[in-house]
Amino acid sequence: MSAPLRPLQSGDTVAVLMGGRSAEREISMMSGTGVLQALQSKGVNAVAFDPAEQPLERLTALGVARVFIALHGRYGEDGTVQGALEWLGIPYTGSGVMASAIAMDKVMTKRVWMAAGLSTPDYVWLSPDQQTPERIAEVPGRLGLPFIVKPPREGSSIGVTKVSAPEQLAGAVTTATGFDPDLLCESFIEGMEVTCPVLGEGPSARALPVVRIAAPDGAYDYQNKYFTDDVKYHCPSGLPPALETQIQQMVVAAYRALGCRGWGRADLMIRASDQRPFLLEMNTSPGMTSHSLVPMSARAAGISYEDLCLQVLASASLDHADRRHG
């Protein structure tokens, strides 16, 4: 559980961390700009801070009382910046060091979820020393065709390929390992893609409405996620109420199993053959762009973008209380 902190005081400086050094820098700048403007519109003394351009220690010199993490991917969503902020004693939004690190690694996430009895697609993980032609050639026989090849520690569908024939496998491996030395191959779940945000911590964590995603030809890739209007989002989802409730309960269980707090968003597939949901991943620093899904779901629950930002900011905390902030 996170350590209790004093409420944010009027005039306290809040830094919105955006940009960073990951492959998702461009998206992070979009998210961070939206959050910054929303907080400022609500009277928060918020300033932009790009950790790729200035050292984190400068947050102390600026007298920053809270940090809103709008970073995505490595160095921002993987426990790295969370650990640095713990060291500096500056409360931050989102999950702590351990949950952030585990959730960023899709293989570790799967291991936790499987241990908790939660459904997630079958997979094959290959470390660099295991990526021999012989081992790679075995994957189609183990997972069946089609299957997904992805880097286990990237987000925003970066480096992801759907392999429908064995001759596509070599190119998919090259693409994925260009972003991560490890390789994750995952059974493809034919069906609907959905996402579901969570707010809160522990027993108080609650799921927001499910968003159903309808991408052209099922291609919910980086380009379609952020830079086109071709994807259709349905919130309310239009799913049977019992299935929506099942997904929400499953997502909260997945969130708590990882030890997440503050906020997050789980992505899932609903298998067409039997309507069974499968967890794909947990995002501990979800997007907040104009195309992002947490604001869409929150809006369906009666929470404006600005109020969502305030609510997330209010949940800022530390794994360990610091005497300057406790």
C-alpha positions in Angstrom: 0.0 0.0 0.0 1.2 3.6 -0.6 2.1 5.8 2.2 -0.4 8.5 3.4 0.5 12.1 2.4 -0.8 15.6 3.2 -3.2 17.0 0.7 -1.9 19.3 -2.1 -1.8 22.9 -0.9 -2.9 25.9 -2.8 0.2 27.3 -4.6 2.1 24.0 -4.5 4.0 23.4 -7.7 3.1 20.3 -9.8 5.4 19.0 -12.5 3.9 17.2 -15.4 6.6 14.8 -16.7 6.3 14.4 -20.4 8.5 13.4 -23.4 11.3 11.3 -22.0 13.6 8.9 -23.9 11.3 6.1 -24.9 10.0 5.1 -28.3 6.6 6.7 -27.2 8.1 10.1 -26.7 5.8 11.8 -29.3 2.7 10.3 -27.7 3.9 11.3 -24.2 4.3 14.9 -25.3 0.7 14.9 -26.5 -0.5 13.3 -23.3 1.5 15.7 -21.1 0.3 18.8 -23.0 -3.3 17.8 -22.4 -2.8 17.1 -18.7 -0.8 20.3 -18.2 -3.5 22.5 -19.8 -6.2 20.6 -17.8 -4.5 21.1 -14.5 -3.8 24.8 -15.2 -7.4 25.3 -16.2 -8.4 24.1 -12.7 -6.0 26.5 -11.0 -3.2 24.1 -10.3 0.3 25.6 -10.5 1.5 23.0 -13.1 4.7 23.2 -15.1 6.0 21.0 -17.9 9.1 19.0 -17.2 10.9 16.8 -19.8 13.4 14.4 -18.1 15.2 13.9 -21.4 16.2 17.6 -21.3 16.9 18.3 -17.6 18.0 16.1 -14.7 15.3 14.9 -12.3 17.2 16.5 -9.4 16.0 19.9 -10.7 12.5 19.0 -9.4 13.8 19.5 -5.9 15.3 22.9 -6.9 12.0 23.9 -8.4 10.2 23.1 -5.1 7.9 20.6 -6.8 5.4 19.1 -4.4 3.8 16.5 -6.7 4.6 14.9 -10.0 2.0 13.9 -12.6 3.7 11.2 -14.7 2.6 11.5 -18.4 5.6 9.5 -19.6 4.9 6.3 -21.6 7.2 3.3 -22.1 10.7 2.9 -20.9 12.2 5.2 -18.3 8.7 6.5 -17.5 6.4 3.6 -17.0 8.8 0.8 -16.0 9.6 1.8 -12.4 12.7 3.8 -13.4 11.4 7.3 -12.8 9.3 6.0 -9.9 12.4 4.9 -8.1 14.1 8.2 -8.7 11.1 10.1 -7.4 11.1 7.8 -4.3 14.7 8.7 -3.7 13.9 12.4 -4.1 10.8 12.0 -1.8 8.4 13.6 -4.3 5.0 11.9 -4.6 4.0 10.9 -8.0 0.9 9.6 -9.8 0.3 6.0 -10.8 1.8 2.7 -9.6 4.9 2.3 -7.5 8.3 0.9 -8.4 7.5 -2.8 -8.3 4.1 -2.7 -10.0 5.3 -0.4 -12.7 8.3 -2.6 -13.4 6.2 -5.8 -13.6 3.4 -4.3 -15.6 5.9 -2.9 -18.2 7.2 -6.4 -18.8 4.5 -8.4 -20.5 6.1 -11.8 -19.7 6.3 -11.0 -16.0 2.8 -9.7 -16.1 1.6 -13.0 -17.6 3.3 -15.0 -14.9 1.6 -13.0 -12.2 -1.8 -13.2 -13.8 -1.5 -17.0 -14.5 -0.5 -17.5 -10.9 -3.6 -15.6 -9.9 -5.8 -17.8 -12.1 -6.6 -15.0 -14.6 -7.0 -15.7 -18.3 -4.2 -14.4 -20.7 -3.2 -15.9 -24.1 -0.7 -18.7 -24.2 2.8 -17.6 -25.0 6.4 -18.5 -25.8 9.2 -16.3 -24.4 12.6 -16.4 -26.0 15.6 -14.7 -24.4 18.4 -13.6 -26.8 20.4 -16.9 -26.3 17.3 -18.9 -27.1 16.5 -17.1 -30.4 18.1 -19.8 -32.6 16.5 -20.6 -36.0 15.5 -24.0 -34.6 13.7 -22.6 -31.5 12.0 -19.8 -33.5 10.8 -22.3 -36.1 9.1 -24.3 -33.3 6.8 -21.4 -32.3 4.1 -21.9 -35.0 3.7 -25.5 -33.9 3.4 -24.5 -30.2 1.0 -21.6 -30.6 -0.7 -22.3 -33.9 -1.3 -19.8 -36.7 -1.9 -16.9 -36.6 0.0 -15.6 -33.6 1.4 -12.3 -32.4 5.1 -11.4 -32.1 6.0 -8.4 -30.0 8.7 -6.9 -27.8 7.8 -7.6 -24.2 8.7 -4.2 -22.9 7.2 -1.7 -25.3 3.8 -0.1 -25.6 1.5 1.6 -28.1 1.7 -1.5 -30.4 5.3 -0.6 -31.3 7.1 -3.5 -32.9 4.0 -5.8 -33.0 3.4 -8.1 -35.9 0.6 -10.6 -36.6 2.2 -13.7 -38.1 -0.3 -15.6 -40.4 2.3 -17.8 -42.3 5.7 -19.2 -41.3 7.5 -17.1 -43.9 6.4 -14.0 -42.1 8.1 -15.0 -38.9 11.7 -13.9 -39.6 10.6 -10.4 -40.4 8.4 -10.2 -37.3 11.3 -11.3 -35.1 13.6 -8.7 -36.7 11.0 -6.0 -36.0 10.4 -7.0 -32.4 14.0 -7.5 -31.5 14.8 -4.1 -32.9 13.0 -2.7 -29.8 13.8 -5.4 -27.2 16.4 -8.1 -27.0 13.8 -10.5 -25.6 11.0 -11.9 -27.8 7.4 -12.6 -26.9 5.2 -14.7 -29.1 1.5 -14.9 -28.1 -1.5 -16.9 -29.3 -3.8 -14.7 -31.4 -7.3 -14.4 -29.9 -9.8 -13.9 -32.7 -12.6 -11.6 -31.5 -13.3 -8.1 -30.2 -10.7 -5.9 -28.6 -11.7 -3.9 -25.5 -10.1 -1.8 -22.8 -11.1 -1.0 -19.3 -9.6 1.7 -17.0 -9.3 1.4 -13.2 -9.0 4.2 -10.6 -8.0 3.8 -7.0 -6.0 1.4 -4.9 -6.6 -1.9 -3.1 -10.2 -2.6 -2.0 -11.3 0.8 -3.2 -10.1 0.2 -6.8 -13.0 0.5 -9.2 -13.3 -0.1 -12.9 -14.7 2.5 -15.3 -16.9 1.6 -18.3 -15.5 -0.8 -20.9 -14.5 0.7 -24.3 -15.0 -1.6 -27.3 -12.5 -0.9 -30.2 -13.4 -1.4 -33.8 -10.3 -0.9 -35.9 -10.2 -1.2 -39.8 -9.3 -4.8 -40.7 -8.6 -5.3 -37.0 -5.4 -3.2 -37.3 -5.3 -1.3 -34.0 -1.7 -0.3 -34.6 0.4 2.7 -33.7 -0.8 4.8 -36.6 -4.5 4.0 -36.1 -4.2 4.5 -32.3 -3.0 8.1 -32.5 -3.0 9.6 -36.0 -6.2 8.6 -37.8 -9.9 8.8 -37.2 -10.5 5.4 -38.8 -10.9 3.5 -35.5 -14.4 3.5 -34.0 -14.7 3.4 -30.2 -17.9 2.4 -28.5 -18.5 3.5 -24.9 -21.0 2.4 -23.7 -19.5 -0.8 -25.2 -22.7 -2.4 -26.3 -21.6 -5.7 -24.7 -24.1 -7.7 -22.7 -24.3 -6.3 -19.1 -23.1 -9.6 -17.6 -20.0 -9.7 -19.9 -19.2 -6.0 -19.2 -19.4 -6.7 -15.4 -17.2 -9.8 -15.8 -14.6 -7.8 -17.6 -14.6 -5.1 -15.0 -14.2 -7.5 -12.2 -11.4 -9.3 -14.1 -9.6 -6.1 -14.7 -9.8 -5.0 -11.1 -8.4 -8.4 -10.1 -5.6 -8.1 -12.6 -4.8 -4.6 -11.4 -4.7 -5.6 -7.8 -2.7 -8.8 -8.5 0.1 -6.6 -9.9 -0.1 -4.2 -7.0 -1.2 -1.2 -9.1 -2.4 2.0 -7.6 -3.7 5.4 -8.7 -4.9 4.5 -12.1 -4.3 2.1 -15.0 -5.9 0.6 -18.1 -6.1 -3.1 -19.1 -6.4 -4.2 -22.7 -8.2 -7.4 -23.4 -9.5 -9.6 -26.3 -13.0 -11.3 -26.2 -12.8 -14.6 -28.0 -15.5 -14.8 -30.6 -16.1 -18.5 -30.3 -17.1 -18.4 -26.6 -17.1 -14.7 -25.5 -14.3 -15.5 -23.0 -12.1 -12.4 -22.2 -8.3 -12.7 -22.2 -6.0 -10.1 -20.6 -3.3 -8.7 -22.8 -1.5 -6.1 -20.8 -1.8 -3.5 -18.0 -0.9 0.2 -18.8 0.2 2.0 -15.6 0.6 5.4 -17.3 -2.2 5.4 -19.8 -2.4 7.8 -22.7 -4.2 11.1 -22.2 -4.3 12.3 -25.8 -7.4 13.3 -27.8 -7.6 9.7 -29.0 -7.0 8.1 -25.6 -9.4 5.7 -24.0 -9.2 6.5 -20.3 -10.7 10.0 -20.8 -13.4 8.5 -23.1 -14.4 5.9 -20.5 -14.3 8.5 -17.7 -16.5 10.8 -19.7 -19.1 8.0 -20.0 -18.9 7.7 -16.2 -19.6 11.5 -15.9 -16.0 12.5 -15.2 -14.6 15.3 -17.4 -11.0 15.3 -18.7 -10.1 18.0 -16.3 -11.7 16.4 -13.3 -10.0 13.1 -14.2 -6.6 14.8 -14.2 -7.4 16.3 -10.8 -8.5 12.9 -9.4 -5.4 11.2 -10.6 -3.2 14.0 -9.2 -4.9 13.7 -5.9 -3.9 10.0 -5.7 -0.2 10.9 -6.0 1.8 9.0 -3.4 5.0 7.3 -2.5 5.9 3.7 -1.7 7.6 5.0 1.4 6.6 8.1 3.3 9.2 10.9 3.4 9.3 13.3 6.3 9.2 16.3 4.0 5.9 15.1 2.5 4.3 12.7 4.9 
